[in-house]
Structure formats: C-alpha cells, structure tokens
Amino acid sequence: MYKIAASLQLFLIALQYTTSDVAADPTAVNYVTTSCRTTRYPSLCVRCLSRYATSIQGNDQKLAKAAISVSLNNANSTAGYISKLATSSGLKPSVYQAVKDCVNNMNNCVTSLYQSAQELQKMAQSRGQNFEWHMSNAETWVSSALTNQNTCARGFSDGSIDGPVKDAVIRRMNYVAQLTSNALALVNRYALRHKARIHVP
C-alpha cells in the first residue's frame, strides 16, 4: 500500500480547508476562468480550480499552487490505487510488470509534485535571481511529474496487455496527466507574467 510522508499528508489535508464554503465573487471566478484559457484542458481547469477562486483572489502564485495541489492530490490517490492493483492475484506477468513499473513512476510523480509545491512556497518570499531559481525548479519538477505519468501509461501500450486493469490504469493516468498538464501551463503563465511585471519601465 502506498504511503505518503507525514509532511505531504499534512499538505494534502490543508488543501481540503482552502476550499471556500461560500460563493466566490464573480471577479475571482472570472480570473480563474480567464487564466484557464491558457491551459490545454480549460474546462477541466475551471471545474477543478473555481472552488478555490475566493482564496486565490487573482494571485498568480496562489493559482499555480492550487493547480499543483489538485494534481498532487489526484496523483497521490492514483498511486495508492495502482499500488493495490500490484497486490492483486491472477495478474498476467506482463500486466504485473507494467503495474509494478507504474507504481515506481507514480511514487516519483508524487514526490516531484510535492517538490514543485515547495518551490512555489519559497518563491513567495523570494526576489530577483533567487525567485528565478525557484521558478525554474518548480517548472522542472512539474515536467518531471508529467513525464513519469506518461511513462506509466506507455508501459501498458504493449499489444499483449489488455483487459480491465489496463483500462482502469489508462483512464486514471489520462485524468491525472491532464491535471498536471494544466498545472504546468499555469506555472509557466505565472513565470511569464512575473517577468513581464519586473521589466515594465
């Protein structure tokens, strides 16, 4: 069974309490909707992030962190699900190997997303080259997470692997990959908007 570190567990629990219990104001929701147009899956982006609109309040850094948090939460759940599959009896050797490899990929994915969230947190107190350093790290970690997700999915591309296990894994991996793709787009957007602001004469 996949287990997360205590610090990561606290991070995910904290995320649950950032959701606004009251209706977000239209301006805050509009900011999220407009920002999501820069992602590859805008409808999914709006659906997942509009609930955080009140706490985001038009802040690029908070938007990027919320996107990473949503991706992290889902990646962690998927890692646990796939770990359970690895203990299932009756799996064909090829399916078992693909599942086992995917467990490693998803463990790495969760770590990468957590690291990216940590970098974004550090950026809130950083300036100049230090900010750029943390931003580059955050982008690298999210890209790494996406690579691990895609590697997991490719492990099931062998024609000899078929059936409900493959279908279940691919379905979950596609969803998490879409969330992570959106998170990367919003992190990149944050970087570009920050650079544009500091170069305004």
MIDOSE-1310 file (N, C-alpha, C; in nm, 2 decimals, decimal comma, always signed):
residues 201
myki	+0,09/-0,12/+0,00/+0,00/+0,00/+0,00/+0,09/+0,12/+0,00; +0,06/+0,22/-0,09/+0,14/+0,34/-0,10/+0,11/+0,43/+0,02; +0,22/+0,48/+0,08/+0,21/+0,56/+0,20/+0,28/+0,69/+0,17; +0,22/+0,80/+0,21/+0,29/+0,93/+0,19/+0,35/+0,98/+0,31
aasl	+0,46/+1,06/+0,30/+0,53/+1,12/+0,41/+0,43/+1,21/+0,49; +0,46/+1,22/+0,62/+0,38/+1,30/+0,71/+0,36/+1,44/+0,66; +0,47/+1,50/+0,61/+0,46/+1,64/+0,57/+0,37/+1,65/+0,45; +0,38/+1,55/+0,36/+0,29/+1,55/+0,24/+0,15/+1,53/+0,28
qlfl	+0,12/+1,45/+0,38/-0,01/+1,42/+0,42/-0,07/+1,55/+0,48; +0,01/+1,62/+0,56/-0,04/+1,75/+0,62/-0,07/+1,85/+0,51; +0,01/+1,85/+0,40/-0,01/+1,94/+0,29/-0,14/+1,91/+0,22; -0,17/+1,78/+0,20/-0,30/+1,74/+0,13/-0,42/+1,77/+0,22
ialq	-0,40/+1,75/+0,35/-0,51/+1,78/+0,44/-0,54/+1,93/+0,44; -0,43/+2,01/+0,44/-0,45/+2,16/+0,44/-0,52/+2,20/+0,31; -0,50/+2,14/+0,20/-0,57/+2,17/+0,08/-0,72/+2,16/+0,09; -0,77/+2,07/+0,17/-0,91/+2,05/+0,18/-0,98/+2,17/+0,25
ytts	-0,90/+2,24/+0,33/-0,96/+2,36/+0,40/-0,94/+2,49/+0,33; -0,88/+2,48/+0,21/-0,86/+2,61/+0,13/-0,98/+2,63/+0,04; -1,07/+2,53/+0,03/-1,19/+2,54/-0,05/-1,29/+2,63/+0,02; -1,34/+2,73/-0,05/-1,43/+2,83/+0,01/-1,56/+2,76/+0,03
dvaa	-1,62/+2,79/+0,15/-1,75/+2,74/+0,18/-1,86/+2,83/+0,14; -1,82/+2,95/+0,09/-1,92/+3,05/+0,04/-1,90/+3,07/-0,10; -2,00/+3,13/-0,17/-2,00/+3,15/-0,31/-1,89/+3,25/-0,34; -1,80/+3,21/-0,44/-1,69/+3,30/-0,47/-1,74/+3,42/-0,55
dpta	-1,68/+3,54/-0,53/-1,73/+3,65/-0,60/-1,70/+3,64/-0,75; -1,78/+3,70/-0,84/-1,77/+3,68/-0,98/-1,63/+3,72/-1,04; -1,57/+3,82/-0,98/-1,44/+3,87/-1,03/-1,33/+3,76/-1,00; -1,34/+3,70/-0,89/-1,24/+3,59/-0,86/-1,26/+3,47/-0,95
vnyv	-1,38/+3,44/-0,97/-1,41/+3,32/-1,06/-1,37/+3,36/-1,21; -1,40/+3,48/-1,25/-1,36/+3,52/-1,38/-1,21/+3,51/-1,40; -1,13/+3,55/-1,30/-0,99/+3,54/-1,31/-0,94/+3,40/-1,33; -1,00/+3,30/-1,26/-0,97/+3,16/-1,28/-1,01/+3,12/-1,42
ttsc	-1,13/+3,15/-1,47/-1,18/+3,11/-1,60/-1,08/+3,17/-1,71; -1,05/+3,30/-1,70/-0,96/+3,36/-1,80/-0,82/+3,29/-1,80; -0,77/+3,27/-1,68/-0,64/+3,20/-1,67/-0,64/+3,06/-1,73; -0,75/+2,99/-1,71/-0,75/+2,85/-1,76/-0,76/+2,85/-1,91
rttr	-0,78/+2,96/-1,98/-0,78/+2,95/-2,12/-0,64/+2,93/-2,18; -0,54/+2,95/-2,09/-0,40/+2,93/-2,14/-0,36/+2,78/-2,12; -0,45/+2,70/-2,07/-0,42/+2,56/-2,05/-0,47/+2,47/-2,16; -0,42/+2,35/-2,17/-0,46/+2,26/-2,27/-0,60/+2,20/-2,25
ypsl	-0,64/+2,20/-2,12/-0,78/+2,14/-2,09/-0,85/+2,25/-2,01; -0,90/+2,35/-2,07/-0,96/+2,47/-1,99/-1,08/+2,43/-1,92; -1,17/+2,35/-1,97/-1,29/+2,31/-1,90/-1,26/+2,24/-1,77; -1,17/+2,14/-1,78/-1,12/+2,07/-1,66/-1,06/+2,17/-1,56
cvrc	-0,98/+2,26/-1,61/-0,91/+2,36/-1,52/-1,01/+2,44/-1,45; -1,11/+2,49/-1,51/-1,22/+2,57/-1,45/-1,29/+2,49/-1,34; -1,33/+2,37/-1,38/-1,40/+2,28/-1,29/-1,33/+2,25/-1,16; -1,20/+2,23/-1,18/-1,12/+2,19/-1,06/-1,07/+2,31/-0,97
lsry	-1,05/+2,43/-1,04/-0,99/+2,54/-0,96/-1,09/+2,65/-0,92; -1,21/+2,65/-0,98/-1,30/+2,76/-0,95/-1,35/+2,75/-0,80; -1,34/+2,64/-0,74/-1,38/+2,63/-0,60/-1,28/+2,70/-0,51; -1,16/+2,72/-0,56/-1,06/+2,79/-0,48/-1,05/+2,94/-0,52
atsi	-1,14/+2,99/-0,60/-1,13/+3,12/-0,65/-1,12/+3,23/-0,54; -1,20/+3,21/-0,43/-1,21/+3,31/-0,32/-1,07/+3,32/-0,26; -1,00/+3,21/-0,23/-0,87/+3,21/-0,17/-0,76/+3,25/-0,26; -0,78/+3,23/-0,39/-0,68/+3,27/-0,49/-0,68/+3,42/-0,51
qgnd	-0,80/+3,48/-0,53/-0,82/+3,62/-0,54/-0,73/+3,69/-0,64; -0,72/+3,63/-0,76/-0,64/+3,70/-0,87/-0,49/+3,69/-0,85; -0,44/+3,60/-0,76/-0,30/+3,59/-0,73/-0,24/+3,48/-0,82; -0,15/+3,51/-0,91/-0,09/+3,41/-1,00/-0,02/+3,30/-0,92
qkla	+0,05/+3,33/-0,82/+0,12/+3,23/-0,74/+0,03/+3,13/-0,67; -0,08/+3,19/-0,61/-0,18/+3,10/-0,55/-0,25/+3,01/-0,65; -0,28/+3,07/-0,77/-0,34/+2,99/-0,87/-0,26/+2,87/-0,91; -0,13/+2,90/-0,93/-0,04/+2,79/-0,97/-0,03/+2,68/-0,86
kaai	-0,02/+2,73/-0,74/-0,01/+2,64/-0,63/-0,13/+2,55/-0,61; -0,25/+2,61/-0,63/-0,38/+2,54/-0,63/-0,38/+2,43/-0,73; -0,33/+2,47/-0,86/-0,33/+2,37/-0,97/-0,24/+2,25/-0,94; -0,12/+2,28/-0,88/-0,03/+2,18/-0,84/-0,09/+2,09/-0,73
svsl	-0,15/+2,15/-0,64/-0,21/+2,08/-0,52/-0,32/+1,98/-0,57; -0,41/+2,03/-0,66/-0,51/+1,94/-0,72/-0,45/+1,82/-0,79; -0,34/+1,85/-0,87/-0,27/+1,74/-0,94/-0,21/+1,65/-0,84; -0,14/+1,70/-0,74/-0,08/+1,62/-0,63/-0,18/+1,53/-0,56
nnan	-0,29/+1,59/-0,53/-0,39/+1,51/-0,45/-0,44/+1,39/-0,54; -0,46/+1,42/-0,67/-0,51/+1,31/-0,75/-0,40/+1,21/-0,79; -0,28/+1,26/-0,80/-0,16/+1,17/-0,83/-0,14/+1,08/-0,71; -0,16/+1,13/-0,59/-0,14/+1,05/-0,47/-0,25/+0,94/-0,46
stag	-0,37/+0,98/-0,49/-0,48/+0,88/-0,49/-0,46/+0,77/-0,59; -0,41/+0,81/-0,71/-0,38/+0,72/-0,82/-0,27/+0,62/-0,78; -0,17/+0,68/-0,72/-0,05/+0,60/-0,67/-0,10/+0,49/-0,58; -0,19/+0,52/-0,48/-0,24/+0,43/-0,39/-0,33/+0,32/-0,46
yisk	-0,41/+0,36/-0,56/-0,49/+0,27/-0,63/-0,41/+0,17/-0,71; -0,30/+0,22/-0,78/-0,22/+0,13/-0,86/-0,14/+0,04/-0,77; -0,10/+0,09/-0,65/-0,03/+0,00/-0,55/-0,11/-0,12/-0,51; -0,24/-0,09/-0,49/-0,33/-0,20/-0,46/-0,34/-0,30/-0,57
lats	-0,35/-0,25/-0,70/-0,35/-0,34/-0,81/-0,23/-0,43/-0,81; -0,12/-0,38/-0,77/+0,01/-0,46/-0,78/+0,00/-0,58/-0,68; -0,09/-0,58/-0,58/-0,11/-0,69/-0,49/-0,22/-0,78/-0,53; -0,29/-0,75/-0,64/-0,40/-0,84/-0,69/-0,34/-0,97/-0,74
sglk	-0,42/-1,07/-0,71/-0,38/-1,21/-0,76/-0,43/-1,23/-0,90; -0,37/-1,32/-0,97/-0,41/-1,36/-1,10/-0,37/-1,27/-1,21; -0,28/-1,17/-1,19/-0,24/-1,09/-1,30/-0,14/-1,16/-1,39; -0,15/-1,14/-1,52/-0,05/-1,19/-1,61/+0,08/-1,13/-1,58
psvy	+0,19/-1,20/-1,60/+0,33/-1,15/-1,58/+0,35/-1,01/-1,65; +0,30/-1,00/-1,77/+0,32/-0,87/-1,84/+0,25/-0,76/-1,78; +0,12/-0,79/-1,73/+0,04/-0,69/-1,66/+0,10/-0,65/-1,53; +0,15/-0,75/-1,46/+0,21/-0,73/-1,32/+0,33/-0,64/-1,34
qavk	+0,41/-0,67/-1,44/+0,53/-0,59/-1,45/+0,50/-0,44/-1,49; +0,40/-0,42/-1,57/+0,36/-0,29/-1,61/+0,30/-0,21/-1,49; +0,22/-0,28/-1,41/+0,17/-0,22/-1,28/+0,28/-0,19/-1,19; +0,37/-0,28/-1,17/+0,48/-0,26/-1,08/+0,57/-0,14/-1,12
dcvn	+0,60/-0,13/-1,25/+0,67/-0,01/-1,30/+0,60/+0,12/-1,28; +0,46/+0,11/-1,30/+0,38/+0,22/-1,28/+0,38/+0,27/-1,14; +0,38/+0,18/-1,04/+0,39/+0,22/-0,90/+0,51/+0,31/-0,88; +0,63/+0,26/-0,93/+0,75/+0,34/-0,92/+0,74/+0,48/-0,98
nmnn	+0,68/+0,48/-1,10/+0,66/+0,60/-1,17/+0,57/+0,70/-1,09; +0,46/+0,65/-1,04/+0,37/+0,74/-0,96/+0,43/+0,78/-0,83; +0,51/+0,70/-0,77/+0,58/+0,74/-0,64/+0,67/+0,86/-0,67; +0,74/+0,85/-0,79/+0,83/+0,96/-0,83/+0,75/+1,08/-0,87
cvts	+0,63/+1,06/-0,93/+0,54/+1,17/-0,97/+0,50/+1,25/-0,85; +0,45/+1,18/-0,75/+0,40/+1,24/-0,63/+0,51/+1,32/-0,56; +0,63/+1,27/-0,55/+0,74/+1,34/-0,50/+0,77/+1,47/-0,58; +0,77/+1,45/-0,71/+0,80/+1,57/-0,79/+0,70/+1,68/-0,77
lyqs	+0,57/+1,65/-0,77/+0,47/+1,75/-0,75/+0,48/+1,81/-0,61; +0,51/+1,73/-0,51/+0,53/+1,79/-0,38/+0,65/+1,89/-0,38; +0,76/+1,85/-0,45/+0,87/+1,94/-0,45/+0,84/+2,07/-0,53; +0,76/+2,06/-0,63/+0,72/+2,18/-0,70/+0,64/+2,27/-0,62
aqel	+0,55/+2,21/-0,54/+0,47/+2,29/-0,45/+0,56/+2,36/-0,34; +0,66/+2,29/-0,30/+0,75/+2,35/-0,20/+0,83/+2,47/-0,26; +0,87/+2,45/-0,39/+0,94/+2,56/-0,46/+0,85/+2,68/-0,48; +0,72/+2,66/-0,51/+0,63/+2,78/-0,52/+0,61/+2,85/-0,39
qkma	+0,61/+2,77/-0,28/+0,60/+2,83/-0,15/+0,72/+2,92/-0,12; +0,84/+2,88/-0,16/+0,97/+2,95/-0,14/+0,97/+3,08/-0,22; +0,91/+3,07/-0,34/+0,90/+3,18/-0,43/+0,83/+3,30/-0,37; +0,73/+3,27/-0,29/+0,65/+3,38/-0,23/+0,74/+3,48/-0,15
qsrg	+0,85/+3,43/-0,10/+0,94/+3,51/-0,02/+1,07/+3,54/-0,09; +1,08/+3,52/-0,22/+1,20/+3,54/-0,30/+1,19/+3,65/-0,40; +1,31/+3,70/-0,43/+1,31/+3,81/-0,53/+1,43/+3,79/-0,62; +1,43/+3,85/-0,74/+1,54/+3,85/-0,83/+1,59/+3,71/-0,87
qnfe	+1,72/+3,69/-0,87/+1,77/+3,56/-0,92/+1,72/+3,44/-0,83; +1,70/+3,47/-0,71/+1,66/+3,36/-0,62/+1,52/+3,32/-0,66; +1,43/+3,41/-0,70/+1,30/+3,38/-0,75/+1,31/+3,30/-0,87; +1,39/+3,34/-0,97/+1,41/+3,27/-1,09/+1,46/+3,13/-1,07
whms	+1,54/+3,11/-0,97/+1,59/+2,98/-0,94/+1,48/+2,88/-0,89; +1,40/+2,93/-0,80/+1,29/+2,85/-0,75/+1,18/+2,83/-0,86; +1,16/+2,93/-0,95/+1,07/+2,91/-1,06/+1,11/+2,80/-1,15; +1,24/+2,80/-1,19/+1,30/+2,70/-1,28/+1,28/+2,56/-1,22
naet	+1,31/+2,55/-1,09/+1,29/+2,43/-1,02/+1,15/+2,38/-1,02; +1,06/+2,47/-0,99/+0,92/+2,43/-0,99/+0,87/+2,38/-1,13; +0,91/+2,45/-1,24/+0,88/+2,40/-1,37/+0,94/+2,27/-1,40; +1,06/+2,25/-1,36/+1,13/+2,12/-1,38/+1,06/+2,01/-1,31
wvss	+1,02/+2,03/-1,18/+0,95/+1,92/-1,11/+0,82/+1,89/-1,17; +0,74/+1,98/-1,21/+0,61/+1,95/-1,27/+0,63/+1,88/-1,40; +0,73/+1,92/-1,48/+0,76/+1,85/-1,60/+0,80/+1,71/-1,58; +0,88/+1,69/-1,47/+0,92/+1,55/-1,43/+0,80/+1,47/-1,39
altn	+0,71/+1,52/-1,32/+0,59/+1,45/-1,28/+0,51/+1,41/-1,40; +0,49/+1,50/-1,50/+0,42/+1,46/-1,62/+0,49/+1,35/-1,70; +0,62/+1,36/-1,70/+0,70/+1,25/-1,77/+0,68/+1,12/-1,71; +0,67/+1,11/-1,57/+0,65/+0,99/-1,50/+0,51/+0,93/-1,53
qntc	+0,41/+1,02/-1,54/+0,28/+0,98/-1,57/+0,27/+0,92/-1,71; +0,33/+0,99/-1,81/+0,33/+0,94/-1,94/+0,41/+0,80/-1,96; +0,51/+0,79/-1,88/+0,59/+0,66/-1,88/+0,51/+0,55/-1,83; +0,43/+0,58/-1,72/+0,34/+0,47/-1,67/+0,24/+0,43/-1,78
argf	+0,18/+0,52/-1,84/+0,08/+0,49/-1,95/+0,14/+0,41/-2,06; +0,26/+0,45/-2,10/+0,33/+0,38/-2,21/+0,36/+0,24/-2,18; +0,38/+0,21/-2,05/+0,40/+0,07/-2,00/+0,29/-0,02/-2,04; +0,17/+0,03/-2,06/+0,06/-0,06/-2,10/+0,03/-0,06/-2,25
sdgs	+0,12/+0,00/-2,33/+0,10/+0,01/-2,47/+0,13/-0,12/-2,55; +0,19/-0,21/-2,48/+0,22/-0,34/-2,54/+0,09/-0,41/-2,58; +0,09/-0,46/-2,70/-0,03/-0,52/-2,76/-0,08/-0,65/-2,68; +0,02/-0,71/-2,60/-0,01/-0,83/-2,52/-0,09/-0,79/-2,39
idgp	-0,09/-0,66/-2,36/-0,15/-0,62/-2,24/-0,29/-0,57/-2,27; -0,39/-0,63/-2,21/-0,53/-0,58/-2,24/-0,62/-0,62/-2,12; -0,74/-0,56/-2,12/-0,83/-0,60/-2,01/-0,86/-0,49/-1,92; -0,94/-0,52/-1,81/-0,99/-0,42/-1,72/-0,88/-0,34/-1,64
vkda	-0,77/-0,41/-1,61/-0,66/-0,35/-1,54/-0,60/-0,24/-1,62; -0,57/-0,27/-1,75/-0,51/-0,17/-1,84/-0,61/-0,05/-1,85; -0,74/-0,08/-1,88/-0,84/+0,02/-1,90/-0,85/+0,12/-1,77; -0,85/+0,06/-1,66/-0,86/+0,13/-1,53/-0,74/+0,23/-1,51
virr	-0,62/+0,17/-1,54/-0,50/+0,25/-1,52/-0,49/+0,36/-1,62; -0,51/+0,33/-1,75/-0,51/+0,43/-1,85/-0,61/+0,54/-1,83; -0,73/+0,51/-1,78/-0,83/+0,61/-1,76/-0,78/+0,70/-1,64; -0,73/+0,65/-1,54/-0,68/+0,73/-1,43/-0,56/+0,81/-1,47
mnyv	-0,47/+0,75/-1,54/-0,35/+0,82/-1,58/-0,38/+0,94/-1,68; -0,47/+0,92/-1,76/-0,51/+1,03/-1,86/-0,57/+1,15/-1,78; -0,65/+1,12/-1,68/-0,70/+1,23/-1,60/-0,60/+1,30/-1,52; -0,51/+1,23/-1,45/-0,40/+1,29/-1,38/-0,31/+1,37/-1,47
aqlt	-0,28/+1,31/-1,59/-0,19/+1,38/-1,68/-0,25/+1,51/-1,73; -0,38/+1,51/-1,75/-0,45/+1,64/-1,79/-0,44/+1,74/-1,68; -0,46/+1,70/-1,55/-0,44/+1,79/-1,44/-0,30/+1,85/-1,43; -0,20/+1,76/-1,45/-0,07/+1,80/-1,44/-0,03/+1,89/-1,56
snal	-0,08/+1,86/-1,67/-0,05/+1,95/-1,79/-0,11/+2,09/-1,76; -0,23/+2,10/-1,71/-0,28/+2,23/-1,67/-0,20/+2,30/-1,57; -0,15/+2,22/-1,47/-0,07/+2,28/-1,36/+0,06/+2,34/-1,42; +0,12/+2,27/-1,51/+0,24/+2,32/-1,58/+0,22/+2,44/-1,66
alvn	+0,11/+2,45/-1,73/+0,07/+2,57/-1,80/+0,05/+2,69/-1,71; -0,01/+2,67/-1,60/-0,03/+2,78/-1,51/+0,10/+2,82/-1,43; +0,19/+2,73/-1,41/+0,32/+2,76/-1,35/+0,40/+2,84/-1,45; +0,39/+2,80/-1,58/+0,46/+2,87/-1,69/+0,40/+3,01/-1,70
ryal	+0,27/+3,02/-1,69/+0,20/+3,15/-1,70/+0,24/+3,24/-1,59; +0,25/+3,19/-1,47/+0,30/+3,27/-1,35/+0,44/+3,32/-1,38; +0,53/+3,24/-1,44/+0,67/+3,28/-1,46/+0,67/+3,39/-1,57; +0,59/+3,38/-1,67/+0,59/+3,48/-1,78/+0,53/+3,61/-1,73
rhka	+0,42/+3,61/-1,65/+0,36/+3,73/-1,60/+0,45/+3,80/-1,50; +0,52/+3,72/-1,42/+0,62/+3,78/-1,33/+0,73/+3,85/-1,40; +0,78/+3,79/-1,50/+0,89/+3,85/-1,58/+0,84/+3,98/-1,65; +0,72/+3,97/-1,70/+0,66/+4,09/-1,77/+0,65/+4,21/-1,67
rihv	+0,61/+4,18/-1,54/+0,59/+4,28/-1,45/+0,72/+4,35/-1,40; +0,83/+4,27/-1,39/+0,95/+4,33/-1,34/+1,03/+4,40/-1,45; +0,98/+4,38/-1,58/+1,05/+4,45/-1,69/+0,97/+4,57/-1,74; +0,86/+4,60/-1,67/+0,78/+4,72/-1,71/+0,86/+4,84/-1,67
p	+0,88/+4,94/-1,76/+0,96/+5,06/-1,73/+0,89/+5,15/-1,64
